[in-house]
C-alpha cells in the first residue's frame, strides 16, 4: 500500500476522533507503522508533528463551534479534550499569535 494512502488513513482516523482521546500508538497502528516511524513520516509529509496537527485541528473545530453555536466555552473546551477553560483559552491565544 502506498505510504501516502496509509498516512491519509491515519489522518482520517484523527479527523473522525477529534473529540476523543487519541494515542500515537492507535494512530500509527491505523497506518500500519511503528509509532516512531509514523511520527517521522507524518512530520516529513505534513510539516507538522502529529500532536501539533491534532491540537490545531481541535482548535480550528472548536473555533468554528464557538462562532456557530450558543454553547458555553467550557463545554466546547471539554468536548475537544481540554481539561479546563483556562487551558483552552491559553491554547487558543497561542494559536492566534
Steps between C-alpha positions, in 0.01 A plus 500: 500500500620849418651694792282802427185290506603356836571847641162617368333210682660629821385856427149369440511328840615823664225699330234251606618498861583865570271496801652181643833427666753384242836328543789485257487122529137490387560738209821326387325163512230633266775593253687174551821653631687498828429813706857625451503453123147637463587823681804551278301435182210719610738789577680459167177491299287757684757732653331459840558264787205269561415669830528846345264397219247359745520810719453737203208299363329491837546874540369577153192282554445653844529850349240408239273370775547821701380711210214273396340404828386636831687236701709613792875529447563244774274244332676546167843484666416173676346353184829555317713338773607806698494449875395854582381821345832660596703237313277545197528880515882484525521261205262712300701817572825326394330376185406856403853640553 
